[in-house]
Amino acid sequence: MTTEALVALIALAVVVIGGGGALLVRRGRGELPPPSELDAITEEHIEHPEDPEPHLPSEDEEPPFEETPAVGTATLERPEAPRGRLARLRGRLARSNSSLGRGLLAVLGRTDLDDAAWEELEDTLLAADVGVGPTTELVENLRTRVRVEGIDDPERAKAALREELIDLVGPQMDRSLRSIGDDGLPGVVLVVGVNGTGKTTTVGRLARVLVAQDRTVLLGAADTFRAAAADQLQTWGERVGVPTVRGAEGADPASVGYTAVQRGIQDGVDTVLVDTAGRLHTKAGLMDELGKVKRVAEKQAPITEVLLVIDATTGQNGLRQAQVFSEVVDVTGVVLTKLDGTAKGGIVVAVQRELGVPVKFVGLGEGADDLAPFEAEEFVDALLD
């Protein structure tokens, strides 16, 4: 081979390799088009779901949507039954919130409940993120009961406190999960929240709750912006035989949500759980996009639940998150995570008062089945143990 031919061959190889590398880099970044183009892309996918999205690679070996099947029954886990989970985890909750319970009981255990004692009681409740309004209500009710009923011993004071706390938490609120739709349609549960709250983990745990209740479930991995979010959700599903609908990296989240609900209807499942991106509540554009996910999914079936996941350790900042999310997607219930690592249990009361919707589940640990349906009396008893 002549020198000139060898040089030409090397030059050709550099061009080919460089072009392939550029393609890989572009695909690896998962770049999205401008927001103004996303609506058109979504509508096009709804009309022609068989076609690849225009801003994604169109190779046949990488379809824009993929439904991962359930794994073999021999490898499946059997989740713990949801009933009684909060009672099992009561000791853990009691330890984490013991400073609140001890503080309240220490004040009420005094023989002389003067103004300074009641102010200390207020300070304890406020420090636990109960909120100003509920705190004032609780203290005034207790003061009235102590005076009118002549309560003068710690046990009676503790009983009165327990009753007032249970009433404050709201035992009459409907905390059931609407996991099945009407007219033969699946229930569609949209799970929202900011990054770091444990949202994707909550979706996986919620799938386990439903499987333990003999529900059929499909997962929708609409968090297409966070690396490995779909992989994480798929792993949760595989452990209990639940399939996952996912899109290519960088796919339009609304299209993924739409396709998940569509597949859920076709497969006749009871519930479709849609995980969304952990968008920051301070970024209006991202919140608008979350609203679009909800609107597009509803083209297939009504949304039966919108669960907002809040990290209990964030306190009042969690309330601000709740306010913004509720304005965008009409939150129907709250999931409080990381409640085992804080004495801020009063956030249960505050967030319910702020949104007018119940806390439906609480996360009390790192285990796969450490998501428990919320029960007012069990929660208060744990605080006072």
VMD Tcl script that draws the C-alpha trace (Angstrom):
set ca {
  {0.00 0.00 0.00}
  {1.37 3.41 -0.95}
  {1.95 6.14 1.60}
  {-0.76 8.30 0.00}
  {-3.34 5.50 0.24}
  {-2.47 4.81 3.87}
  {-2.87 8.51 4.80}
  {-6.26 8.63 3.03}
  {-7.46 5.51 4.88}
  {-6.46 6.96 8.27}
  {-8.22 10.25 7.49}
  {-11.42 8.39 6.57}
  {-11.30 6.39 9.82}
  {-10.94 9.58 11.89}
  {-13.98 11.13 10.22}
  {-16.14 8.04 10.81}
  {-15.10 7.60 14.45}
  {-15.47 11.30 15.17}
  {-18.96 11.42 13.69}
  {-20.04 8.36 15.69}
  {-18.61 9.84 18.87}
  {-20.50 13.08 18.30}
  {-23.73 11.11 17.90}
  {-23.13 9.24 21.13}
  {-22.41 12.45 23.00}
  {-25.56 14.08 21.65}
  {-27.67 11.07 22.57}
  {-26.01 10.70 25.96}
  {-26.93 14.25 26.93}
  {-30.61 13.52 26.26}
  {-31.12 17.16 25.23}
  {-34.68 18.41 24.94}
  {-35.99 20.88 22.37}
  {-37.22 24.30 23.53}
  {-40.35 24.17 25.75}
  {-42.38 25.84 23.00}
  {-41.91 22.73 20.83}
  {-42.75 20.11 23.49}
  {-46.54 20.55 23.24}
  {-46.47 19.89 19.50}
  {-44.25 16.85 20.04}
  {-46.64 15.46 22.66}
  {-49.71 15.94 20.47}
  {-47.92 14.28 17.54}
  {-47.09 11.27 19.70}
  {-50.68 11.02 20.91}
  {-51.94 11.00 17.32}
  {-49.22 8.62 16.08}
  {-47.77 6.67 19.04}
  {-46.15 4.19 16.68}
  {-43.74 6.85 15.39}
  {-40.57 7.90 17.24}
  {-40.58 11.35 18.80}
  {-38.98 13.84 16.39}
  {-36.30 14.98 18.82}
  {-35.09 11.45 19.63}
  {-33.00 8.92 17.68}
  {-35.20 6.79 15.43}
  {-33.15 3.59 15.16}
  {-35.35 0.51 15.08}
  {-33.43 -1.13 17.90}
  {-34.32 1.71 20.33}
  {-38.11 2.27 20.30}
  {-39.33 5.45 22.05}
  {-41.38 3.45 24.58}
  {-40.80 0.12 26.18}
  {-42.90 -1.96 28.56}
  {-40.68 -4.12 30.72}
  {-42.43 -7.40 31.58}
  {-42.80 -8.88 35.03}
  {-40.09 -11.28 36.11}
  {-40.64 -15.00 36.69}
  {-42.94 -15.88 39.56}
  {-40.22 -17.94 41.26}
  {-38.21 -14.79 42.00}
  {-41.03 -12.55 43.16}
  {-41.23 -11.12 46.65}
  {-44.43 -11.16 48.67}
  {-44.88 -7.72 50.27}
  {-46.04 -7.37 53.84}
  {-49.76 -6.69 54.24}
  {-50.37 -2.94 54.73}
  {-52.75 -3.44 57.62}
  {-50.90 -3.01 60.88}
  {-47.68 -1.63 59.38}
  {-47.94 1.58 61.38}
  {-48.42 -0.44 64.56}
  {-45.30 -2.46 63.74}
  {-43.34 0.70 63.19}
  {-44.81 2.48 66.20}
  {-41.71 1.96 68.31}
  {-39.50 3.57 65.67}
  {-41.84 6.53 65.35}
  {-42.05 6.89 69.12}
  {-38.25 7.02 69.44}
  {-37.85 9.60 66.70}
  {-40.53 11.90 68.08}
  {-39.91 11.27 71.77}
  {-38.71 14.82 72.40}
  {-42.12 16.14 71.37}
  {-44.03 13.69 73.54}
  {-41.72 14.16 76.52}
  {-41.93 17.92 76.22}
  {-45.71 17.98 76.18}
  {-46.11 15.51 79.04}
  {-43.46 17.21 81.16}
  {-45.42 20.45 81.08}
  {-48.82 18.86 81.71}
  {-47.36 16.78 84.54}
  {-46.74 19.86 86.68}
  {-48.97 20.55 89.66}
  {-49.22 24.24 88.80}
  {-50.03 25.05 85.18}
  {-49.37 28.80 85.11}
  {-49.06 31.08 82.09}
  {-45.36 30.24 81.72}
  {-46.20 26.52 81.50}
  {-48.77 27.06 78.77}
  {-46.31 29.22 76.84}
  {-43.75 26.42 77.09}
  {-46.35 24.00 75.75}
  {-46.94 26.32 72.81}
  {-43.21 26.58 72.11}
  {-42.89 22.78 72.08}
  {-45.70 22.40 69.57}
  {-44.38 25.18 67.33}
  {-40.91 23.62 67.35}
  {-42.49 20.41 66.08}
  {-43.96 22.29 63.08}
  {-47.56 21.95 64.20}
  {-48.22 25.50 63.00}
  {-49.45 28.63 64.74}
  {-53.19 28.14 64.17}
  {-53.41 24.49 65.26}
  {-51.08 25.16 68.22}
  {-53.26 28.00 69.49}
  {-56.36 25.86 69.08}
  {-54.88 22.91 70.96}
  {-53.54 24.96 73.88}
  {-56.80 26.88 74.32}
  {-58.84 23.67 74.29}
  {-56.54 22.05 76.85}
  {-56.59 25.08 79.14}
  {-60.37 25.07 79.07}
  {-60.59 21.35 79.84}
  {-58.10 21.56 82.70}
  {-60.05 24.42 84.27}
  {-63.58 23.12 83.67}
  {-62.90 19.44 84.49}
  {-60.57 20.21 87.36}
  {-57.76 18.07 85.96}
  {-55.00 17.93 88.54}
  {-53.04 14.72 87.92}
  {-50.66 13.74 85.09}
  {-52.62 10.70 83.87}
  {-55.81 12.67 83.32}
  {-53.82 15.43 81.67}
  {-52.18 12.90 79.35}
  {-55.58 11.45 78.41}
  {-56.93 14.92 77.66}
  {-53.86 15.73 75.57}
  {-54.24 12.48 73.61}
  {-57.87 13.24 72.79}
  {-57.08 16.79 71.68}
  {-54.16 15.67 69.52}
  {-56.22 12.97 67.81}
  {-58.93 15.52 67.07}
  {-56.27 17.90 65.71}
  {-54.81 15.23 63.40}
  {-58.28 14.59 62.00}
  {-59.48 11.01 62.44}
  {-62.56 11.77 60.34}
  {-60.56 12.46 57.15}
  {-60.86 9.92 54.34}
  {-57.38 8.41 53.98}
  {-58.29 5.63 51.56}
  {-56.43 5.44 48.25}
  {-58.56 5.60 45.12}
  {-56.62 2.91 43.33}
  {-59.40 1.73 40.98}
  {-61.18 3.90 38.44}
  {-64.79 3.96 37.31}
  {-66.41 2.28 34.31}
  {-63.73 -0.39 34.04}
  {-60.88 2.08 33.76}
  {-57.78 1.76 35.93}
  {-57.13 4.11 38.79}
  {-54.42 6.58 37.78}
  {-52.20 7.77 40.62}
  {-49.86 10.65 39.84}
  {-46.98 10.99 42.32}
  {-45.31 14.40 42.53}
  {-42.70 16.13 44.69}
  {-39.32 17.85 44.62}
  {-35.97 16.13 44.29}
  {-34.69 14.37 47.39}
  {-38.01 13.60 49.05}
  {-37.88 9.90 48.16}
  {-40.56 10.14 45.47}
  {-39.46 7.30 43.18}
  {-38.87 5.06 46.18}
  {-42.36 5.94 47.40}
  {-43.84 4.89 44.04}
  {-42.04 1.55 44.31}
  {-43.21 1.03 47.87}
  {-46.75 2.00 46.97}
  {-46.71 -0.64 44.25}
  {-45.84 -3.16 46.96}
  {-48.77 -1.96 49.08}
  {-51.16 -2.51 46.18}
  {-49.69 -5.91 45.24}
  {-50.15 -7.01 48.86}
  {-53.83 -6.07 48.43}
  {-53.99 -8.27 45.30}
  {-54.21 -5.31 42.93}
  {-52.72 -5.45 39.43}
  {-50.37 -2.54 38.85}
  {-48.48 -0.85 36.01}
  {-45.70 1.70 36.60}
  {-45.08 4.73 34.40}
  {-41.54 6.13 34.52}
  {-42.30 9.75 33.54}
  {-39.19 11.08 35.30}
  {-37.12 11.22 32.14}
  {-34.71 13.94 33.29}
  {-33.00 12.27 36.25}
  {-30.34 9.73 35.36}
  {-31.32 6.16 36.25}
  {-34.77 7.14 37.58}
  {-36.49 4.72 35.19}
  {-34.00 1.97 36.06}
  {-34.68 2.50 39.75}
  {-38.44 2.32 39.25}
  {-38.17 -0.74 37.03}
  {-36.15 -2.54 39.70}
  {-38.87 -1.86 42.27}
  {-41.47 -3.26 39.89}
  {-39.53 -6.37 38.99}
  {-39.26 -7.39 42.64}
  {-43.03 -7.85 42.83}
  {-43.86 -8.70 39.21}
  {-45.09 -5.25 38.15}
  {-44.24 -4.07 34.59}
  {-42.88 -0.60 33.86}
  {-43.56 1.64 30.86}
  {-40.57 3.87 30.18}
  {-39.40 6.14 27.40}
  {-36.01 6.89 25.93}
  {-33.78 9.18 27.97}
  {-34.94 12.75 27.48}
  {-38.39 11.75 26.19}
  {-41.28 14.11 26.82}
  {-42.65 13.14 30.28}
  {-46.23 13.86 29.21}
  {-45.93 11.34 26.37}
  {-44.62 8.70 28.76}
  {-47.50 9.32 31.16}
  {-49.99 9.13 28.30}
  {-48.54 5.86 27.04}
  {-48.49 4.32 30.53}
  {-52.19 5.01 31.04}
  {-52.93 3.74 27.53}
  {-51.09 0.48 28.25}
  {-52.83 0.18 31.60}
  {-56.21 0.36 29.88}
  {-55.17 -2.17 27.25}
  {-53.81 -4.60 29.86}
  {-56.83 -4.18 32.14}
  {-54.80 -3.38 35.27}
  {-56.34 -1.99 38.42}
  {-53.88 0.86 38.95}
  {-51.36 2.89 36.96}
  {-48.74 4.60 39.14}
  {-46.99 7.46 37.35}
  {-43.70 8.71 38.72}
  {-42.92 12.30 37.70}
  {-39.73 14.34 37.67}
  {-38.69 15.90 40.98}
  {-39.11 19.38 39.69}
  {-38.15 22.36 41.84}
  {-41.21 24.21 43.06}
  {-39.51 27.58 42.46}
  {-39.25 27.05 38.68}
  {-42.55 28.02 37.10}
  {-41.76 26.49 33.70}
  {-41.13 23.06 35.18}
  {-44.31 23.27 37.25}
  {-46.24 24.13 34.08}
  {-44.75 21.04 32.45}
  {-45.93 18.92 35.38}
  {-49.43 20.27 34.85}
  {-49.12 19.16 31.23}
  {-48.29 15.60 32.31}
  {-51.57 15.51 34.22}
  {-53.63 17.01 31.39}
  {-52.21 14.66 28.77}
  {-52.66 11.55 30.94}
  {-56.30 12.51 31.48}
  {-56.90 12.19 27.74}
  {-56.94 8.42 28.40}
  {-58.51 8.13 31.87}
  {-59.30 10.39 34.83}
  {-56.60 10.92 37.44}
  {-57.97 9.33 40.60}
  {-55.22 10.48 42.98}
  {-52.43 13.04 43.04}
  {-50.07 12.20 45.89}
  {-47.57 14.83 47.00}
  {-44.43 13.40 48.61}
  {-42.94 15.64 51.32}
  {-39.79 15.12 53.35}
  {-40.89 15.52 56.99}
  {-37.50 16.95 57.93}
  {-38.01 20.04 55.74}
  {-40.61 21.51 58.08}
  {-42.19 24.75 56.94}
  {-40.41 24.57 53.58}
  {-42.45 21.46 52.93}
  {-45.58 23.55 53.41}
  {-44.45 25.96 50.72}
  {-43.89 23.03 48.37}
  {-47.37 21.75 49.18}
  {-48.96 25.11 48.38}
  {-47.31 25.40 44.96}
  {-47.93 21.81 43.89}
  {-51.58 21.98 44.94}
  {-52.09 25.00 42.67}
  {-50.80 23.06 39.67}
  {-52.16 19.52 40.01}
  {-54.93 19.50 42.66}
  {-53.24 17.36 45.30}
  {-55.59 14.78 46.86}
  {-53.28 13.27 49.47}
  {-49.86 13.58 51.07}
  {-47.10 11.04 51.68}
  {-44.71 12.06 54.45}
  {-41.29 10.42 54.15}
  {-38.36 10.30 56.58}
  {-40.68 10.71 59.53}
  {-38.46 8.35 61.51}
  {-35.52 10.73 61.59}
  {-37.12 13.85 63.04}
  {-39.10 15.27 65.95}
  {-41.05 17.37 63.45}
  {-44.13 15.14 63.46}
  {-46.37 18.18 63.76}
  {-45.99 18.68 60.02}
  {-48.83 16.14 59.70}
  {-51.23 18.65 61.24}
  {-49.81 21.68 59.46}
  {-49.87 20.25 55.94}
  {-53.41 18.92 56.34}
  {-54.62 22.31 57.54}
  {-52.82 24.10 54.73}
  {-54.10 21.89 51.89}
  {-57.35 20.57 53.29}
  {-56.30 17.06 52.19}
  {-55.22 14.12 54.36}
  {-51.86 12.54 54.96}
  {-52.48 9.08 53.49}
  {-49.11 7.35 53.93}
  {-45.98 7.82 56.01}
  {-42.48 6.50 55.44}
  {-40.83 5.31 58.62}
  {-37.62 3.61 57.57}
  {-35.40 2.33 54.78}
  {-37.00 -1.09 54.29}
  {-39.02 -2.04 51.21}
  {-42.22 -2.30 53.25}
  {-41.64 0.74 55.47}
  {-44.47 2.72 53.87}
  {-47.53 2.60 56.10}
  {-51.10 3.80 55.67}
  {-51.53 6.69 58.10}
  {-53.74 6.18 61.15}
  {-54.46 9.13 63.44}
  {-54.72 7.25 66.73}
  {-51.63 5.11 66.13}
  {-49.65 8.21 65.23}
  {-50.67 10.13 68.35}
  {-50.06 7.13 70.61}
  {-46.56 6.84 69.15}
  {-45.91 10.52 69.91}
  {-46.94 10.06 73.53}
  {-45.24 6.70 74.21}
}
mol new
graphics top color blue
foreach p $ca { graphics top sphere $p radius 0.5 }
foreach p [lrange $ca 0 end-1] q [lrange $ca 1 end] { graphics top cylinder $p $q radius 0.2 }
display resetview
